[in-house]
Amino acid sequence: MADSQLSSATSTLTDEIPLQLNDGCLEAEGELVREQSLDGSTINQMVVKLIDAVEPVALGGVAAPVLGATERLVDLISQLRSPAGGWPDDVPQTPEMLLPYVVEEAYDVLNALQASTVERVEQPESADVVNRLLAQGYERVSVLGPWLLWAIARSAYDIMCLLEGVSARVFLPEQGWQTGRLRLVALLGIAIGEQTGRLDLTTHQAAGVMLSSDAMIQATDHELCREPSWVEGFLQGLTQHIQATTPALSYFMENVSVEALMPHQIWATGSMRLELGLEWIADRAQVSSIEELDEAEEAIAPSTAHPVIRFTDEDWLKTYTATITRQQIASLWSCLPSVREGEAIAASDTSDTDDIISVVNDACYIAAFLQTSPTVASRNFPQRDWSLDELSLRLLWSISRSSYDVMPLLTGVRSSWLEPMQDWRTGLLRLVINLKIQTPESGWQIDLVTGESLPSSAENSTVLNNAVVQFHEQGWPQQPMRVRDLYARMVTQIKRMTPEIQLFLDGAGIDLRDADHRWQPGSVYLNTNVEFIPQQLS
């Protein structure tokens, strides 16, 4: 009771005295009032209401004629800017300077914009999540946090790996190089009155100490920081890429005004913000020189005893690169200045110079973005050799990034199941994705989620045409539905949101190196089904 009265009195006092932040404390008329830290459990249990007056987040997407014309313009600009393009070193590559060489392609984009009815292809539902939150107003942090983490992870496979942690080395001022593990941390900062905290969205705990901006990082086995990079610049680049890939996250990367209710407290106003940081866990045994670090890396080089896959179909590889490039351009569309400024160009009756320069400027932005390491790594994914485990994880990421609803269905959603001539059963309904590899001498089949190896001839026996399912969990349809309809909808959604998956469903030619280091031709493809796992009775 005394604690409650003290908290109430403190709240009343601080409401009347203007406070300012000063080195981690609150300053009130010359006196310092220590901030109260929020622990991870309290933040997770908090209910927040967004009170910022903002417009609904626009869905990404672009009409097909506009996208095709933009691709051609971006490709030409990339050629002109390349070392082989012959551009004079003393001439800046500004939109105005490029315009005479790309004017025809720029007018194609402008004409497509003017003819477009602003039709938009469907994009991942990230914006829908924000709009629902803005509409309903209230959400638990424990529900919002996983979506924020998914939205970050879906931006690039290498970012997802960095969220899990990668082997790296770090240069710390006055300490030199250290080896250890580097982890990207998604932080949700909360400030409610005098109470503040930062939640690590991966561990669900209060965030620890992050690397300072003047540290240098390098991970030679990771595409995002293969070259030494300062922490500050590296995080800025990641943030820009994540916002461009999932624009809805930009809303949360600013201070968002909220009303919040925590257990045992009253409603209070404050703010929250999504941030990125880097956590460093140094190895106990350290080496003292760059040469020793290189020797240590060679000593832990990955084993080649497991099967290794190399994609060999040149036509398939070209199609894959083109598919990813088109997807990357489409995801950028809602971030472009001409789109953010409304539909002025699309509604314009004339093609004046300002509109053309705006189009070329947008194309230059896209061309530069396509050269960033995450986008290059996505397009070049099939150009390198992959172990079976690595390939499985890479494909699982591609599927899970398609939609937030796909994630729980991959691991199983609580439901009831009814088949003809059977009683209702309860258990988990799961979308099954298997990777199948076949060579003249052998075959593999792997469940991408469980990692379980299956006989190459194994097939799921689920009866899709006749079974009915009814979900138990909130956010899923509560009325019974045919399993075949659910399955068709989810697979169609995956193909639409991540079209490169269709290429794997159709199959690709490969060479496979077995444990005896022999290369043999073969094929790799994905197949899908659903599985019902009955609840075990105790």
ZIZITA-V922172 format. One record per residue. N is the residue number from 1. PHI is phi in whole degrees, -180 to 180 (NA if undefined). OMEGA is omega in radians with two decimals (999 if undefined). Layout:
BEGIN
n->(N N)
phi->(PHI PHI)
omega->(OMEGA OMEGA)
END
This chain:
BEGIN
n->(1 2 3 4 5 6 7 8 9 10 11 12 13 14 15 16 17 18 19 20 21 22 23 24 25 26 27 28 29 30 31 32 33 34 35 36 37 38 39 40 41 42 43 44 45 46 47 48 49 50 51 52 53 54 55 56 57 58 59 60 61 62 63 64 65 66 67 68 69 70 71 72 73 74 75 76 77 78 79 80 81 82 83 84 85 86 87 88 89 90 91 92 93 94 95 96 97 98 99 100 101 102 103 104 105 106 107 108 109 110 111 112 113 114 115 116 117 118 119 120 121 122 123 124 125 126 127 128 129 130 131 132 133 134 135 136 137 138 139 140 141 142 143 144 145 146 147 148 149 150 151 152 153 154 155 156 157 158 159 160 161 162 163 164 165 166 167 168 169 170 171 172 173 174 175 176 177 178 179 180 181 182 183 184 185 186 187 188 189 190 191 192 193 194 195 196 197 198 199 200 201 202 203 204 205 206 207 208 209 210 211 212 213 214 215 216 217 218 219 220 221 222 223 224 225 226 227 228 229 230 231 232 233 234 235 236 237 238 239 240 241 242 243 244 245 246 247 248 249 250 251 252 253 254 255 256 257 258 259 260 261 262 263 264 265 266 267 268 269 270 271 272 273 274 275 276 277 278 279 280 281 282 283 284 285 286 287 288 289 290 291 292 293 294 295 296 297 298 299 300 301 302 303 304 305 306 307 308 309 310 311 312 313 314 315 316 317 318 319 320 321 322 323 324 325 326 327 328 329 330 331 332 333 334 335 336 337 338 339 340 341 342 343 344 345 346 347 348 349 350 351 352 353 354 355 356 357 358 359 360 361 362 363 364 365 366 367 368 369 370 371 372 373 374 375 376 377 378 379 380 381 382 383 384 385 386 387 388 389 390 391 392 393 394 395 396 397 398 399 400 401 402 403 404 405 406 407 408 409 410 411 412 413 414 415 416 417 418 419 420 421 422 423 424 425 426 427 428 429 430 431 432 433 434 435 436 437 438 439 440 441 442 443 444 445 446 447 448 449 450 451 452 453 454 455 456 457 458 459 460 461 462 463 464 465 466 467 468 469 470 471 472 473 474 475 476 477 478 479 480 481 482 483 484 485 486 487 488 489 490 491 492 493 494 495 496 497 498 499 500 501 502 503 504 505 506 507 508 509 510 511 512 513 514 515 516 517 518 519 520 521 522 523 524 525 526 527 528 529 530 531 532 533 534 535 536 537 538)
phi->(NA -62 -62 -65 -66 -64 -63 -65 -65 -65 -63 -63 -63 -71 -68 -93 -113 -64 -116 -133 -79 -147 55 84 -122 -101 -107 -127 48 87 -105 -97 -116 -65 -67 -97 -87 -93 -85 -60 -64 -65 -63 -63 -83 -70 -106 -119 -122 -74 -120 -67 -84 -129 -77 -54 -72 -73 -71 -73 129 -156 -61 -57 -62 -66 -63 -63 -65 -65 -58 -66 -67 -63 -62 -67 -63 -62 -64 -63 -85 -73 -57 -87 -77 79 -73 -60 -66 -92 -113 -67 -91 -85 -55 -65 -71 -77 -52 -60 -92 -128 -61 -64 -67 -65 -67 -62 -65 -61 -64 -65 -64 -69 -83 -73 -95 59 -68 -123 -75 -70 -121 -52 -79 -58 -66 -60 -62 -63 -64 -64 -66 -65 -74 -84 88 -115 -159 -79 -61 -65 -94 -68 -57 -61 -66 -60 -65 -62 -64 -72 -64 -73 -71 -168 -60 -68 -69 -60 -64 -68 -64 -83 110 -133 -70 -158 -133 -132 -102 -109 -54 67 -124 81 -77 -134 -104 170 -124 -111 -133 -77 -115 -89 -111 -106 -86 -125 -134 -124 62 -87 -97 -134 -171 -129 -98 -79 -69 -83 -92 63 -115 -60 -69 -89 -81 -98 -62 -75 -67 -93 -86 -118 -124 -158 -131 -70 -104 -135 -64 -69 -138 -66 -98 -56 -139 -72 -58 -60 -67 -63 -68 -63 -63 -62 -61 -63 -65 -64 -66 -70 -78 -129 -58 -60 -70 -57 -59 -86 -88 -109 -67 -102 -72 -139 -103 -134 -126 -111 -53 69 -133 -101 -59 -145 -98 -178 -150 -140 -156 -90 -132 -119 -143 -123 -100 -123 -120 -77 -66 -69 -91 -107 -105 -109 -142 -62 -62 -66 -64 -63 -65 -65 -65 -64 -69 -109 -60 -62 -73 -106 -74 -85 -57 -122 -114 -131 -76 -124 -81 -63 -64 -63 -63 -65 -64 -62 -60 -65 -64 -67 -60 -63 -64 -67 -66 -63 -68 -80 -57 -72 -92 -74 -55 -66 -82 -62 -80 97 -105 -59 -68 -62 -91 -73 -92 -125 -109 -82 -62 -62 -65 -64 -62 -63 -63 -66 -62 -60 -65 -64 -61 -63 -59 -68 -64 -68 -97 -71 -60 -64 -71 -63 -62 -66 -71 -92 -49 -80 -81 -116 -81 -130 -74 -61 -66 -64 -64 -61 -66 -63 -71 -62 -63 -59 -73 -69 -75 -66 -161 -64 -71 -70 -56 -65 -70 -69 -98 121 -118 -62 -162 -112 -134 -134 -115 -54 68 -128 -87 -61 -128 -110 171 -118 -97 -133 -84 -101 -123 -110 -99 -115 -128 -133 -128 -60 -103 -159 -154 -131 -143 -128 -75 -63 -83 -86 76 -72 -84 -118 -57 -60 -96 -67 -133 -74 -103 -62 -92 -72 -71 -117 -77 -123 -128 -134 -81 -103 -89 -63 94 -110 -55 -91 -86 -61 -146 -69 -64 -64 -70 -62 -61 -62 -66 -68 -67 -62 -65 -62 -64 -73 -80 -130 -64 -66 -64 -58 -64 -79 -66 -77 104 -139 -78 -141 -113 -124 -102 -89 -64 -91 63 -99 -94 -142 -74 -173 -143 -135 -159 -104 -131 -129 -166 -121 -137 -110 -107 -62 -71 -78 -80 -87)
omega->(3.13 3.12 -3.14 3.13 3.13 3.12 3.14 -3.14 3.12 3.13 3.13 -3.12 -3.07 3.06 -3.08 -3.07 3.12 -3.08 3.05 3.13 -3.10 3.09 3.05 3.10 3.03 -3.09 3.13 3.12 3.04 3.14 -3.13 3.09 -3.07 3.07 3.06 -3.10 3.06 3.10 -3.07 -3.12 -3.14 3.13 -3.13 -3.12 -3.08 2.99 -3.12 3.04 3.12 -3.09 3.05 3.07 -3.11 3.06 3.05 -3.14 -3.11 3.04 3.09 3.10 -3.10 3.11 -3.05 3.12 3.12 -3.13 3.14 3.12 3.12 3.10 -3.12 3.12 3.14 -3.14 3.14 3.11 3.11 3.10 -3.13 -3.08 -3.09 3.09 -3.13 -3.08 3.09 -3.12 -3.12 -3.10 -3.06 3.14 -3.14 -3.10 3.13 3.09 -3.14 3.13 -3.12 -2.98 -3.11 -3.08 -3.07 -3.00 -3.12 3.14 3.12 3.10 3.07 3.11 -3.12 3.12 3.10 3.09 -3.11 3.14 -3.07 3.02 -3.13 3.06 -3.08 3.03 -3.08 3.14 3.10 -2.92 -3.11 -3.14 3.12 3.13 3.12 -3.11 3.08 -3.14 3.09 -3.08 -3.08 2.99 -3.00 3.06 3.03 3.10 3.14 3.07 -3.14 -3.07 3.14 3.10 3.11 -3.14 3.10 -3.11 3.07 -3.08 -3.09 -3.05 3.10 3.12 -3.12 3.06 3.07 3.11 -3.13 3.05 3.12 3.13 3.13 3.05 -3.06 2.99 -3.06 3.03 3.13 3.13 3.11 3.11 -3.14 -3.10 3.04 3.05 -3.13 -3.09 -3.11 -3.11 3.01 -3.09 3.01 -3.02 3.00 -3.14 -3.12 3.04 3.14 -3.07 3.10 -3.07 3.14 3.07 3.07 -3.09 3.01 -3.03 3.11 -3.08 -3.08 3.11 3.04 -3.06 3.09 -3.12 3.13 3.07 3.12 -3.06 -3.11 3.03 3.11 -3.09 3.05 3.07 -3.00 3.12 -3.09 -3.00 -3.00 -3.12 3.11 3.07 3.12 -3.09 3.01 -3.08 -3.07 -3.14 -3.14 -3.13 3.08 3.11 3.10 -3.12 3.13 3.13 -3.12 3.13 3.13 -3.10 3.14 -3.02 -3.12 3.14 -3.14 3.13 -3.07 -3.14 2.92 3.07 -3.13 3.11 -3.09 2.80 -3.04 3.04 3.10 3.09 3.08 3.11 3.11 3.10 3.12 3.13 3.13 -3.12 3.01 -3.08 3.07 -3.13 3.06 3.06 3.11 3.10 -3.10 3.06 -3.07 3.00 3.11 3.13 -3.08 3.03 -2.91 -3.09 3.11 -3.14 3.12 3.10 3.11 3.12 3.14 3.11 3.12 -3.11 -3.11 3.12 -3.08 -3.14 3.10 -3.10 -3.10 3.13 3.12 -3.05 3.09 3.12 -2.98 -3.08 -3.06 3.12 3.11 -3.13 3.12 3.13 3.13 -3.13 3.14 3.14 -3.13 3.14 3.13 3.13 -3.14 3.11 -3.13 -3.12 3.13 -2.88 -3.08 3.10 -3.01 -3.12 -3.09 3.10 3.14 -3.13 -3.11 -3.09 -3.07 -3.11 -3.12 -3.10 -3.06 3.10 -3.10 3.13 -3.09 -3.05 -3.11 3.13 -3.14 3.13 3.10 3.12 -3.13 3.11 3.08 -3.13 3.07 3.10 3.13 -3.12 3.12 -3.14 -3.12 3.11 3.09 -3.01 3.13 -3.13 3.08 3.14 3.12 -3.13 -3.08 -3.09 -3.10 -3.06 -3.12 3.09 -3.11 2.95 -3.11 -3.14 -3.13 -3.14 3.13 -3.14 -3.14 3.13 3.10 3.09 -3.13 -3.13 -3.06 3.14 -3.05 -3.08 3.12 3.14 -3.13 -3.05 -3.12 -3.12 3.09 -3.14 3.08 3.13 -3.12 -3.06 2.98 -2.96 3.13 3.04 3.10 3.11 3.13 3.00 3.02 3.04 3.09 -3.14 -3.12 3.00 -3.03 3.00 -3.06 3.06 -3.14 3.02 -3.11 3.13 -3.10 3.01 3.14 -3.04 -3.04 3.12 3.10 2.96 -3.04 3.00 -3.05 -3.08 -3.07 -3.06 -3.10 3.05 -3.12 3.01 -3.07 -3.12 -3.06 3.07 3.08 -3.06 -3.10 3.12 -3.06 -2.97 -2.96 -3.06 3.09 3.14 3.04 -3.06 3.13 -2.96 3.13 -3.13 3.09 -3.13 -3.10 -3.14 3.10 3.11 3.12 -3.13 -3.12 3.13 3.10 -3.12 -3.13 -3.13 -3.10 3.14 3.09 3.13 3.12 -3.13 -3.09 -3.07 3.12 -3.00 3.11 3.12 3.09 3.12 3.11 3.05 3.10 3.11 -3.13 3.07 -3.10 2.80 -3.13 3.07 -3.09 -3.10 3.11 3.11 3.07 3.08 3.09 -3.11 3.12 3.13 3.10 3.08 3.11 2.89 -3.04 3.07 3.02 -3.11 3.03 -3.12 -3.08 3.09 3.14 3.12 3.14 999)
END
